[in-house]
Amino acid sequence: MYETCIELLATGGPAVRTRFGYSDSDAFAVGLTCGGEIDILMHRMDSWALAQLTAAIADWDHHVPAALVQIADGPNELLGRTLHVRADGSHSGTLRDPNADRAVLAHTVAMLRAGRAGPMHIGGPGDDCAPLAALVHHRPTRPRMLIFGAVDFAAALSEVGRFLGYHVTVCDARATFATRARFPHADDVIVDWPHRYLAGADVDSRTVVCVLTHDAKFDVPLLETALRLPVGYVGAMGSRRTHEHRLELLRAAGVSPNQLARLHSPIGMDLGAATPEQTAISIAAEIIAVANCGSGRPLSRISGPIHKTSRQDISRTESAVA
């Protein structure tokens, strides 16, 4: 690899793909637990590619969702071609093929909105562009957890959410309860009417909304807003009787059956939780299961692979590209 890189730097030649790996027996001989293979793309960073890299790094430093896309497989003239793409669809760089540019842009935006990076495959029979494989690099921003209701359950959930890597916001209209002292683990503590704050919040498909207010005058307008936003999870606390009454009020407010089907209420998984801390774990467990298509059943009671591709990410990618 070193010699190839030196040659590319000296000659400015086309990008090169190579495969490197060890067999299991060779790996075991040097103390590794298993072998494996890796495909490596080597290409010279010309001034054009460097400009895209510089633009992406600048966006990352300013917390702007953006990706650097490098063509790793396809026609030789495209290998190593680099694009800079933002989540809002703006971009720089080109593959010099309008159909390929359009397809790469759509797939990259979908991946950014889903918080995903890694390989991307587009094109092929029936598509408008030739088959291409690309590597999508980005520095993911923290997904948001919006907790409404400054209650003891919210204090416990904000700590769990912070531990899981969320940017946690606690919002309540009551200034007496929504204080930094009560929610030291939250990134933001907001005093505002919940539905008004949510309507202006920056959300995406990774955002989770947890409604813990348990008060119809807050819950109904808040859930009416939340269920119409492209967020990944909406849950609401309350008894089954409260839930049924809330559904009646939401239907009266014009919330559609499809939108109501997105509501997780009563919030959380059946873990037998009793304390605020245990309840926070049950809510977090449901959020993780929804995001990753988990069944919620003990792994010892099910068969098949443990790690699965997120159906949520796949469906959002498909809908964004369609």
MOTA-V433467 format. One line per field, one symbol per residue. ss: DSSP state (H for helix, E for strand, L for the rest). phi: phi as a letter, one per 30 degrees, with the letter a starting at -180 (. if undefined). psi: psi as a letter, one per 20 degrees, with the letter a starting at -180 (. if undefined). Layout:
ss = ???
phi = ???
psi = ???
This chain:
ss = LHHHHHHHHHHLLLLEEEEEEELHHHHHHLLLLLLEEEEEEELLLLHHHHHHHHHHHHHHHLLLLEEEEEEEELLHHHLLLEEEEELLLLEELLLLLHHHHHHHHHHHHHHHHLLLLEEEEELLLLLLLLLEEEEEEELLLLLEEEEELLLHHHHHHHHHHHHLLLEEEEEELLLLLLLLLLLLLLLEEEELLHHHHHHLLLLLLLLEEEELLLLHHHHHHHHHHHLLLLLLEEEELLLHHHHHHHHHHHHHLLLLHHHHLLEELLLLLLLLLLLHHHHHHHHHHHHHHHHLLLLLLLHHHLLLLLLLLLHHHHHHHHHHHL
phi = .dddddddddcidddbcbcbabdedddddcjddadlbbcbccaddddddddddddddddddcicdabccbdcakeedceiebbcbcddjdabjacibeddeddddddddddddcicbkdbbbikeicdbdebbbcccacddddcccccjdcdddddddddddddjddcbcbadcddcdbdddbdcddbbccadeddddecddbbdcdcccccdhbedcdddddedddccdcdabbbdldddddddddddddddjddeddddddcaddjcdcidbceddddddddddeddddchddideddcbcjddcbdddddddddddddd
psi = gghggggghhhkrrqppqpprqrgggghhjjqhrarqpppppqpnahghhhggggghgghhjkpoqqppppiqbqhiipippqppqhjiqrqqqikohgggggggghggggghikqraqpprrapirirqpqpqpoprnpqprpooppomrhhhgghhgggghijqoppppqiohhhnqhhhmiiqhpoporpghgghhjqoraiipppoojhlohhggghghhggijqlrhpoqpqrrhgggghhgghhghijprhhghiipopqqrqnjkqgrhghhhhhghgggggghjkqijqphijrrrqgpqpohggghhgghhh.
